[in-house]
Amino acid sequence: MKFLFVHQNFPGQYLHLVRRLKDAGHEIIFVTQRRDREVEGVPSLEYMALPVSTGVQPYLLDLEANTMNGLAVARLCEGLKQDGFTPDIAIGHTGWGELLFIKDVWPGVPLLGYFEFFYRVAGSDLDFDLEFPPNADDAFRMRMRNASNLLSLDAVDWGHTPTKWQRDQYPSLWHSRISIIHEGIDTTRVRPDPTARLWLRGGLSLSRDDQVITYSARNLEPYRGFHVFMRALPAVLERCPNARIIIVGGDNVSYGRRPPQGNSWREYMLAEVHGRLDLNRVHFVGWVPYEQYLAILQISAAHVYLTYPFVLSWGLLEAMASECMLIASRTPPVEEVIDGVDNGYLVDFFDRNALVERICEVLQNPADTERMRRNARRTVIEQFDLNTKCLPAHLALIRELTGIDPMASAAAPRARAKSVRAKSAGAKPAATPVTPSEPRPRQRRSGTKRPVLAANQ
């Protein structure tokens, strides 16, 4: 088969799927804005993000940028088409407009879109934290920010998203055409190791025998509860004199606003708790190599995960797969994964005292956490395992949309793929369900890891 993938941050959520398809001998082209990452054997085509026009109404900036991304990708697709390349399926992220015009280049080619987040003014991330209240015009701005989302829902043949809550953020009209399939966690690699040991600069060595509290996020910011965590630390360190804190994450802003003062939320929060925090026991390690990150999870005595109602982090599932003792916020979609009783604790996002109590309880009674640790890993294996759950679901969805089994022999005749495309108008895919209780996709009518940086402490 021939595959076209599109994601401005190559390879994005498609690393494992692309590797599996490449290993099966399929032809893959990846369209992206960046070429500083590579997957061996997968050629990539780079397109340039053009600046938006001067004087554009501010609410239209995202829409114009996404439109230009879509046009740039369409021009590349037109070139591929002239060179004789027509994919059996195109797959990509819908967040930056890149998929908007692909069906106009290849009307008969199935198009599968990744729908990550639909913005809501109420009941979601925007109005969640009253410390950072929304602006008066945010309702207008969010409505326009969803424009590309809505256009993409009509532009693709089918969609997928990682969690039920993320699917349910989209208008109910479209729920039946978005499958819930997570990218997957490689639980053969992400696993507990009781012999793990972490060395920090200065010679400090830590293991599972130590009272290590861990926290990780792509970047340290309120969306992932960094401000709440930092405000809890003085009390935790006072009550648990042997505890040490390891904080993984960068100083940029992935989501939400920048701090009112300082260069980063780390600096801002350190200034707020200045004089109340023993910094000799708090270790900010920045972004670390993946194996070192896994070692941090493996030695964790208590792992804290806090988030606004927003997209679920891979890091939460990686911590669970490593048998961390999770103390997480009672927010969606965390509640889809952690039940608060059997596989991890849940606390109110804003209840600092409850967070302190749970952390100290876990540190003081480590033997009581073993069952919950094992159950956390079991949850990931049963629901999010890369090789037994998520990749098979993705491959099944591809089969449903194309009529071709991507894991069948590479000797399967190419004529079959052409026949499927020729019959795409009004055609229905095979009867095999993609996921339990999920509707089967149908064809649209034709025409219609972390950056590797050394620990800094």
N, C-alpha and C positions, 0 to 999 in steps of 0.2 A: 504494500500500500504506500501511497504518498501522503505525507502529513505536512500541513503548514501550521506552525505555532506563532502566536503573536503576543508579546508582553514587553512593555518598555523596559522593565528591569529583568533582563534575561538571567536565569531561566524562570525566576519567580516561583509560582506554585507548581511548575511543571517539571522540575528536575527529575523526579523519580519516574514519572510517566515517560518522559523523553528517553531516559536511559533504557527503560524496559522495551520501548518500541525500537530503539536503535539496536539493542542486543538481539531483537527478533529479526533484524535484517531489513527493516522498513526504511524508506527514503524520507528524510526529514529536513525541512528548511525552517529556520527560526528567524522571525522578523523582530527587531528590537531597537532601542535607542542606545544601547551600550554594548561594547565588545571587550570589556575588561574581564569578562568571565567566559569560560569555555566549557563545553561538554564534548569530550573527545569524539570525533566522528560526526558531529552535528554542525553543519555550516550555518552561519548567521548572516543576515543582511541588516545593515544599520540604516535607519532613517534619521534625519535631523529634525529636532523639535524647533519649529520656527517661532519667533517672538510674536506676541499678539500685537494688534494695531494700537497705535496711540489714540487716546481719546475714547476708547470703548467704554460703554457704561459698565461699572465695576461688576454688576451681577452677571454680565455676559462674558467675563474674562475666561472662566473655565470652559464655557460652551465654545468660544472661539478657538481656544487652545486645543480642545478635544476635536473640533472639526478639522483643524489643520493636521492633527495627528492622523485622523482617519483618511484624509486626502493623501498624506504622504505614504501611508501604508497601501492605499489603493493604487497609487502610481507604481509602487514596487510590485504589486500583484499583477498589474497590467504588463510590466516588463517580463515577469515570470511566465505569464500566459503567452506572450509573443515568442518566448524562448521554448515553448512546448511543455511547460510544467503546469499541470492542472491537478490539484490535490484531490484525494478521495474525501478528505474532511479538513476543515480549518478550525482551529481551537485557539481561544485567547481570552484575555482579561478584558472586561468591558469598561473598566474604570477611567480610561483616558481616551475614549473615543476611537480606539484603533480598529475596531471591528465594524464601524458604522457603514462602510461602503464596500465591504468584501463581497456581499451578495450581488452587488451591481457589477462586479467584475466576473464572478462565477455564479450565475443564478442557480445552477443545478447542484452546486457543491454544498453539502450540509455544513452548517456553521454552529459551533458549540461555544457558548460564552460563560465565563466565570463571573458570577454576580456576587460581589463581596459585601457591599453595604449600600443600603438605601437610607438616605438622610431623613430624619423625622424631627420636627420641632419639639414635640412633646412625647414623653414616655421613652426616651432613648438617651443618647449621650449629651445632647445639647442642653437640656434643662435638668440634668442629674445633680450636678455639684453647684450648690448655691453660692459657694465661695467664688465661683467664676460664672456669674449669671449671664444668660444670653443677652445680646443687644436687641433693641426694639425692632430693628429691621431684619433680624436673622430669619424670620419666617419667609420673607421675600427672597432672601439670598439662598436659603436651603431649597426652596422650590425651583429656582433656576439651576442650582447645582445638580439637581436630579434630572435635568433635561436630557443629558447624555445617557443616563441610566434608562430613562423611559424610551428614548430612541433605540437603544441597544436591545431592549426587550422585544421590540418589533423587528429589529434587523436580523436577529439570530433565529435559528430553528429550534434551539433548546438551550437551557441553562443549567448550571450546577452551582452549589454553594456549600460551605462546610458544615453549617449547623441549622437546625430547625428555626431558631430565633432569627438568624440572619435571613433565612428564606422568608420568614413571616414579616419582616420589615418591609418587604416589597408589597405593592398593591395586591390584594387577594385575587384579583382577576388573573394574575400571572402565576400564582402558586403552583398550579397544576402543570406548568411547563418548566419548573426549576427543580431538579433532583438534588437531594441532600447527600453529598459525597465529600468526605474530608480528603485532604491531600495525603494523609497517612503518616504514621510514625514507624520508623524501622526499629521494632522492638528487639531485633537480634543485635543491633548496635547500641541502642539506648536501653540500658539494663542496669540493675543494681550490681555493685561490686563491693563486698564488705572489706576487701583489701585495699581499696582506693586510698590514695594519699595525695594531698595537695601541698606544694611548697610555694610560699610567697616570698617576695623579695625581702631581704633582711634575715632569711634563714628559718622563718617560722614554718613548721610542718603541722598539718592538721589531718585528722582522720575521722572515722565514724565514732571513735571513742571520745571525741571532743563535742562540746555544745556549740555547734555551728548553725547559725541562723542564716538562711540564704534568701536572696531576692534577685530576680533577673527580669530585664525588659530590654527591648531593642534600644530604647532611650529612656532616661530617667525623667518622668513627667507625670503630671496629675492624672492623665487618662489611665495610667496604670497604677494609680494610687501611691505614687512615690511620696507625696507630701504627707499622706496619712501614715505611711510606714516610718518616715523619718521622725514624725512627732511622737511615735510610740517608743522609739529606741531608748531615750533617756530612762524611762521607767523600766524597760526590759533589762537594760544593763545594770541598773541599780538592784533589781530583784534577783538577777541571775549573774552573780559576780564572775562566773567562769565562762560566760557566753561570749562568742565572737560573731561578728556580722560580716558576711561577704556579699557585696552588692555588684552585680554584673549589669552593665549597660553603658551606653554612650551619653554624651552631653548635648546632642542635637535634639530637635523636636520632631517626632514622627507624627503626633496627633495633637490637636488643640493649639493653645496660644503659648507664646513665649513668656518668660517670667517678667514681672514689672521692673525688676532691677537685677543686675548681674548678667553674666554671659550664659548661664545654664541654670536649670532647676536644681542641680546638685549644689552649686554655689549659693543659690537663693535659700535653700533649706538648711544648709550648713550655717549660714548667717543667722537664720531664725533660731536654731537650737544651740547657738554658740554659748559655750560655758556650761552646758548641761549634758554634753555628750563626750564620753571618753573616746577620743579619736584613735587611741592606741589599740582599740578593740574593734574598730570599724574599718573595713578594708574595701575601698572602691577599686575594682580591678579593671574597669572599662570593658572594652570588647576583648574577648580572649579566643584563642584557637578552640575549635570545636571539642577536641579531646580534653582540653583543660576544663572547658565548660561542663562536659559530662562528669569529670572528676568532682567538680564543685557540687553537682547534684548528688553524686554518689556518697559524699561525706556529710550531706545535710542532715541535721537533726530536726530541723523545722524549716519548711519552705513556705514563704509568704507570697501569695498571688492576689493582687487587688486590681480591679478594673472597673471602669465605667461600663454601662451597658453598651457594648461595642464588639468588634470582631474578636473572636477567641484566639489567643496567642498559641502558637506551636509550643512555646515554652511551658505552658501549663501541662500539656499532654506529655512532653518530654520529662518533666519532673515526676509525673505520675508513673510513667514507664520506668523511671529509675528508682521507684519505690520510695520517693520522698514522702514525708509526713506533711500533707498539704493543709495550710490554713488560708482559706480563700474568701473572697467577698461574695456575699449572697446577692449576686447580680446575674442577669442573663448575659451571655449564654453559659456562664459557669455552672448554673444550676442544672443544665443538661448533662453535665459530666460528673459533678461532685454532689453527693446526696446529703452531706453534712453529718452522716451517722456512720456509714460503713467504709467509705473510701477517702474520707477527708473531712475536715471541719469547715463550716461556713460561719462567717461573722458579718454583721452589718458593716458596709463599707466605711461608714462615718463613726463607728463606735470604737474609738481608740482604746478605751478601757477593756472592752471585750477582746480586742486583738492582743493586748498585753497579757491578759489572763490566759488566753489559749496558748500563746507562745511559751509562757513560763510553765504552764501545766505540761505541755509536751516535753520540754527540756527536763523537767523534774521527774517525769514518769516514762522514760523511753521504752521500757518493756511493754507498756500498754499500747504502744503505737504499731506493733508488728503486724497485727491483723489488718489494720487499716492500710498500712503500706502495701501489703500483698494484694489487698483488694483494689487499690489504686492501679497497680500494674495490670491486674486482671481486667479491669474496666477498659484500659487502652487496648489490650490484646483482643478483647472480644468485640470492641466497637471501632477502633481506629488503627488496627495493625496494617501496616503498609502492604505486606505481601499476601495476607490471607483475606483482607477485607476491602481496603480502599483501591488498590490497583485493580483487582478483579472487577470492582464496581465500575471504575472508569473504563476498563476495556469492554465490559458488557454494554455500557452506554454508547461507546463508539460502534460496537456491532449493531446496536439498535438503530443508530442513525444512518449507517452506511450499508447495512446488509452484508457486511464482510466481517469475518472473525479475524481480528488483528493478530491473534496467536495461532492461527492455522498455518499450514505449511506455506513457505514463501513461494512454492511452486503453483499456488492457486492462480488460475488464469486471470489476466488483467481484463479480459473481456467482461468478466462478471462485474467488476467495478463500473465499467462503462455502462453496462446494462442497468445497474442500480441508479446511476445518475440520470439515465435517459427516462427512467420510470418515476423520477422523483416527484413529478406533479401529482399531488393528491395521494401519494403512496404511503402506506403504513409499514413500519419496520417489523422485524420478527417479533414473535410473541413472548420471548423470554423477558421477564420483568427485570428492571435495573436494580431496584432496591425494594424491600418489602413495603407494601402499602403506597409506593410511589407510582404515579401514572406513567405509562410508557410514552416515550417521545414519538413524534410523528414528523414526517418531512413537511417543510413548507413548500408551497407551490413554486415551481420554477418561474423566474422573473419577478416574482414578487420580492553562608551562614555567617554566616557571620563574618564580618571583616576580621582578619587575623591581626590582632594587636597584642603586644605583651601586657601582662598585668602590671599596673603601675604602682603597686604597693605590696 
